[in-house]
Amino acid sequence: MTQINPALPVAVSGATGAQGGAAARALLHLGRPVRALTRDPATPAAAELRALGADVVRADFDNEASLTAALTDTAALFAMSTPFGSDLTAEVRQGTALLDAAATVGVRHIVFTSAANADRSTGIPHFESKWRIERHLATLDVPWTVIGPGVFMENYANDWTVQSLREGVFALPMPPGRPLPVIAARDIGAFAALALSRPAEFARRRIDIASQWRTPEQIAEAIGAASGRDIRYREVPLAVAESYSGDLAAMFRYFQETGLDVDIDGLRRDYPEVGWHTMEKWAGDRAWEI
């Protein structure tokens, strides 16, 4: 494998979001220079990264010249994609354009963050779109690593969930005792930084990651303990989820009927340096305004 110049920056896409921001911070903590790619370098999140030492640059994921300029003279790339705010077709188009631009400028290692079990014909639309990007990545002449995170703990602090928590309810379309593999964005970033720091070890590997198994009832208990509120769990029928989003309903149906498969014990054994936040630790570190 070609050696990576540690003096060159690691490009980080989605740098002002949860995953990309966590990856950028983890890399900076390790002393790696970071070039943070964002559509809007003027946001508060971009200013925070700049204050930490990142080089924040504008990148238009629908403009080849913009991507090429943003990636030129970078050693490696943390790549991510999302359909939220656009659509699945745009996600695949922009994700593959980012990877192609990285290959064109000679990036030496790409770490792409996908979704746990996205390579297993889940039928979940926003998992299948990431699998399409993964397959494209494998065709490029660039060493790559794919990370498949489980369920984001941060999902349980979004506006919709917080509104329900204020009423003393934590609700999901899941049976109360069915465990989910959960992970904090900070751990995704730490694992990505680990892979980017040890490219020979992680090249051409796909690794699903999560930090802990937690049932919906246990998640409700953790948030209740951290917030000082009495939070009870309520199962939402899949039909209700379907009325909001067929994509999310398909995901929860898969979670119920098949379930995600992540070797959490093996991850904790082999990569202790990641830190692996428990749900209780993650919840306890947040300021719950509920």
C-alpha positions as CSV (number, residue, x, y, z in Angstrom):
1,M,0.0,0.0,0.0
2,T,1.2,3.5,-0.9
3,Q,2.4,5.5,2.1
4,I,0.3,8.4,3.2
5,N,2.0,11.8,3.9
6,P,1.0,12.7,7.4
7,A,1.8,16.4,6.7
8,L,-1.0,16.6,4.2
9,P,-4.5,17.2,5.5
10,V,-7.3,14.7,5.8
11,A,-10.4,15.9,3.9
12,V,-13.6,15.5,5.9
13,S,-17.0,15.8,4.2
14,G,-20.1,16.7,6.2
15,A,-17.7,18.4,8.6
16,T,-20.3,20.7,10.1
17,G,-22.7,17.8,10.9
18,A,-22.6,15.2,13.6
19,Q,-20.5,12.4,12.0
20,G,-18.1,14.6,10.0
21,G,-17.7,17.0,12.9
22,A,-16.8,14.1,15.2
23,A,-14.3,12.8,12.7
24,A,-12.7,16.2,12.2
25,R,-12.4,16.7,16.0
26,A,-10.9,13.2,16.5
27,L,-8.3,13.7,13.8
28,L,-7.4,17.1,15.2
29,H,-7.0,15.6,18.6
30,L,-4.6,13.1,17.1
31,G,-2.6,15.9,15.6
32,R,-3.6,15.3,12.0
33,P,-4.3,18.4,9.8
34,V,-7.9,18.6,8.7
35,R,-9.5,20.2,5.7
36,A,-13.2,20.5,6.5
37,L,-15.5,20.4,3.5
38,T,-18.8,22.2,3.8
39,R,-21.4,23.8,1.6
40,D,-21.4,26.9,3.9
41,P,-18.1,27.9,5.5
42,A,-19.9,30.8,7.3
43,T,-21.9,28.7,9.7
44,P,-21.2,28.7,13.5
45,A,-20.2,25.0,13.2
46,A,-17.7,25.9,10.6
47,A,-16.3,28.7,12.8
48,E,-15.9,26.2,15.7
49,L,-13.8,23.9,13.5
50,R,-11.7,26.8,12.3
51,A,-11.0,27.8,15.9
52,L,-9.9,24.2,16.6
53,G,-7.3,24.4,13.7
54,A,-9.2,23.0,10.7
55,D,-8.9,24.5,7.3
56,V,-12.6,25.1,6.3
57,V,-13.3,25.2,2.6
58,R,-16.4,25.3,0.5
59,A,-17.3,22.2,-1.5
60,D,-20.3,22.0,-3.9
61,F,-21.1,18.3,-4.2
62,D,-22.9,18.9,-7.5
63,N,-19.9,20.7,-9.0
64,E,-16.9,18.6,-10.1
65,A,-14.5,21.6,-10.2
66,S,-15.4,22.6,-6.7
67,L,-14.8,19.1,-5.3
68,T,-11.5,18.8,-7.2
69,A,-10.3,22.1,-5.8
70,A,-11.4,21.1,-2.2
71,L,-9.6,17.7,-2.4
72,T,-6.4,18.7,-4.1
73,D,-3.3,18.1,-2.0
74,T,-5.1,16.0,0.7
75,A,-3.8,12.7,1.9
76,A,-7.1,10.9,2.7
77,L,-10.8,11.4,2.8
78,F,-13.6,10.8,5.3
79,A,-16.6,10.5,3.1
80,M,-20.2,10.4,4.1
81,S,-23.6,10.8,2.4
82,T,-27.1,11.5,3.4
83,P,-30.5,11.6,1.7
84,F,-32.0,13.9,4.3
85,G,-32.4,17.4,2.9
86,S,-32.3,16.0,-0.6
87,D,-33.3,12.6,-1.8
88,L,-31.9,9.1,-2.5
89,T,-31.0,9.8,-6.1
90,A,-29.1,13.0,-5.1
91,E,-27.4,11.1,-2.3
92,V,-26.0,8.5,-4.7
93,R,-25.0,11.1,-7.3
94,Q,-23.2,13.4,-4.8
95,G,-21.6,10.5,-2.9
96,T,-20.1,8.9,-6.1
97,A,-19.0,12.4,-7.3
98,L,-17.1,12.9,-4.1
99,L,-15.4,9.6,-4.4
100,D,-14.6,10.0,-8.0
101,A,-13.0,13.5,-7.3
102,A,-10.9,12.0,-4.5
103,A,-9.7,9.3,-6.9
104,T,-8.9,11.8,-9.6
105,V,-6.7,14.0,-7.4
106,G,-4.8,11.0,-6.0
107,V,-6.2,10.7,-2.4
108,R,-4.4,7.6,-0.9
109,H,-7.2,6.3,1.5
110,I,-11.0,6.8,1.7
111,V,-13.0,6.0,4.7
112,F,-16.7,6.0,3.8
113,T,-19.3,5.9,6.6
114,S,-22.4,3.9,5.5
115,A,-24.9,2.0,7.7
116,A,-24.7,-1.2,9.6
117,N,-25.7,-4.2,7.5
118,A,-26.3,-2.0,4.4
119,D,-24.5,-4.8,2.4
120,R,-27.2,-7.4,3.3
121,S,-30.1,-6.5,1.0
122,T,-32.0,-4.8,3.8
123,G,-34.6,-3.3,1.5
124,I,-34.3,0.0,3.5
125,P,-34.1,2.8,0.9
126,H,-31.5,4.9,2.7
127,F,-29.4,1.8,3.4
128,E,-29.6,0.7,-0.2
129,S,-28.5,4.1,-1.5
130,K,-25.4,3.8,0.7
131,W,-24.8,0.3,-0.5
132,R,-24.8,1.6,-4.1
133,I,-22.1,4.1,-3.1
134,E,-20.1,1.4,-1.4
135,R,-20.1,-0.7,-4.5
136,H,-18.9,2.2,-6.6
137,L,-16.1,2.8,-4.0
138,A,-14.9,-0.7,-4.5
139,T,-14.4,-0.1,-8.2
140,L,-12.0,2.7,-7.7
141,D,-8.2,2.3,-7.6
142,V,-7.9,3.8,-4.1
143,P,-7.5,1.9,-0.8
144,W,-10.8,2.1,1.1
145,T,-12.5,1.3,4.4
146,V,-16.2,1.2,5.0
147,I,-17.7,1.9,8.4
148,G,-21.3,0.9,9.1
149,P,-22.6,2.6,12.2
150,G,-25.6,1.2,14.1
151,V,-28.3,3.4,15.5
152,F,-27.2,7.0,16.4
153,M,-27.7,7.9,20.0
154,E,-28.1,11.5,18.7
155,N,-31.4,10.4,17.1
156,Y,-32.8,10.4,20.7
157,A,-32.0,14.1,21.2
158,N,-33.5,15.5,18.0
159,D,-36.4,17.9,18.0
160,W,-39.1,15.3,17.4
161,T,-37.9,13.1,20.2
162,V,-37.4,16.0,22.6
163,Q,-40.9,17.2,22.1
164,S,-42.2,13.7,23.2
165,L,-39.7,13.6,26.1
166,R,-41.2,16.9,27.4
167,E,-44.4,15.0,27.8
168,G,-42.6,12.2,29.7
169,V,-42.7,9.8,26.8
170,F,-39.9,8.1,24.7
171,A,-41.6,6.5,21.7
172,L,-40.3,4.3,18.9
173,P,-41.8,1.8,16.5
174,M,-40.1,-1.0,18.4
175,P,-41.1,-3.7,20.9
176,P,-39.9,-2.5,24.4
177,G,-37.5,-5.4,25.0
178,R,-36.0,-5.6,21.5
179,P,-32.3,-4.5,21.7
180,L,-30.7,-2.1,19.2
181,P,-27.0,-1.6,18.6
182,V,-26.5,2.1,19.5
183,I,-23.5,4.4,19.0
184,A,-22.6,8.0,19.7
185,A,-21.4,10.2,16.9
186,R,-18.2,10.8,18.9
187,D,-17.4,7.1,18.6
188,I,-18.0,7.0,14.9
189,G,-15.5,9.9,14.6
190,A,-13.0,8.2,16.8
191,F,-13.2,5.0,14.8
192,A,-12.9,6.8,11.5
193,A,-9.8,8.7,12.8
194,L,-8.4,5.3,13.9
195,A,-8.9,3.8,10.4
196,L,-7.4,6.9,8.8
197,S,-4.4,6.8,11.0
198,R,-3.7,3.1,10.4
199,P,-4.6,2.7,6.7
200,A,-2.6,-0.5,6.1
201,E,-4.6,-2.3,8.8
202,F,-8.0,-1.1,7.7
203,A,-7.6,-1.1,3.9
204,R,-10.4,-3.0,2.0
205,R,-12.3,-3.8,5.1
206,R,-16.0,-3.2,5.9
207,I,-16.7,-3.0,9.6
208,D,-20.1,-2.5,11.2
209,I,-19.8,-0.6,14.5
210,A,-21.8,0.1,17.6
211,S,-20.9,0.6,21.3
212,Q,-23.7,-1.1,23.2
213,W,-27.0,-3.1,22.9
214,R,-29.9,-1.2,24.4
215,T,-33.6,-1.9,24.4
216,P,-36.1,1.0,24.0
217,E,-37.0,0.7,27.7
218,Q,-33.3,0.9,28.7
219,I,-32.9,4.0,26.5
220,A,-35.9,5.6,28.2
221,E,-34.4,4.8,31.6
222,A,-31.0,6.3,30.6
223,I,-32.6,9.5,29.4
224,G,-34.8,9.7,32.5
225,A,-31.9,9.2,34.9
226,A,-29.8,11.8,33.1
227,S,-32.6,14.4,32.8
228,G,-34.1,13.9,36.2
229,R,-37.5,13.2,34.6
230,D,-39.8,10.3,34.8
231,I,-39.7,9.0,31.2
232,R,-41.8,6.0,30.2
233,Y,-41.5,4.0,27.0
234,R,-44.3,3.8,24.5
235,E,-44.3,1.6,21.4
236,V,-45.6,3.3,18.2
237,P,-47.3,1.1,15.6
238,L,-45.4,0.7,12.4
239,A,-48.5,2.0,10.6
240,V,-47.9,5.4,12.3
241,A,-44.3,5.4,11.1
242,E,-45.5,4.5,7.6
243,S,-47.7,7.6,7.6
244,Y,-44.7,9.8,8.2
245,S,-42.1,8.0,6.0
246,G,-42.1,4.7,4.1
247,D,-38.3,4.7,4.3
248,L,-38.2,4.9,8.1
249,A,-41.0,2.4,8.4
250,A,-39.0,0.0,6.3
251,M,-36.0,0.5,8.6
252,F,-38.0,-0.2,11.8
253,R,-39.6,-3.2,10.1
254,Y,-36.2,-4.6,9.4
255,F,-35.1,-3.9,12.9
256,Q,-38.1,-5.8,14.2
257,E,-38.1,-8.8,11.8
258,T,-34.4,-9.3,11.1
259,G,-32.4,-7.0,13.4
260,L,-29.0,-5.5,13.0
261,D,-25.9,-7.7,13.5
262,V,-22.9,-6.0,15.1
263,D,-20.1,-7.7,17.0
264,I,-20.0,-5.2,19.8
265,D,-17.9,-7.4,22.1
266,G,-15.3,-7.8,19.4
267,L,-15.1,-4.1,18.8
268,R,-14.6,-3.3,22.4
269,R,-11.9,-6.0,22.7
270,D,-10.0,-5.0,19.6
271,Y,-10.4,-1.2,19.6
272,P,-10.5,0.0,23.2
273,E,-8.9,3.3,22.2
274,V,-12.2,4.4,20.6
275,G,-13.8,4.9,24.1
276,W,-17.2,3.4,23.2
277,H,-19.7,5.5,25.0
278,T,-22.5,3.7,26.8
279,M,-26.1,5.0,26.4
280,E,-25.9,6.1,30.1
281,K,-22.7,8.0,29.6
282,W,-23.9,9.7,26.5
283,A,-27.2,10.7,28.1
284,G,-25.4,11.9,31.2
285,D,-23.1,14.1,29.3
286,R,-26.0,16.0,27.6
287,A,-27.9,19.0,29.0
288,W,-31.5,17.8,28.7
289,E,-33.8,20.8,28.4
290,I,-37.0,18.9,28.8
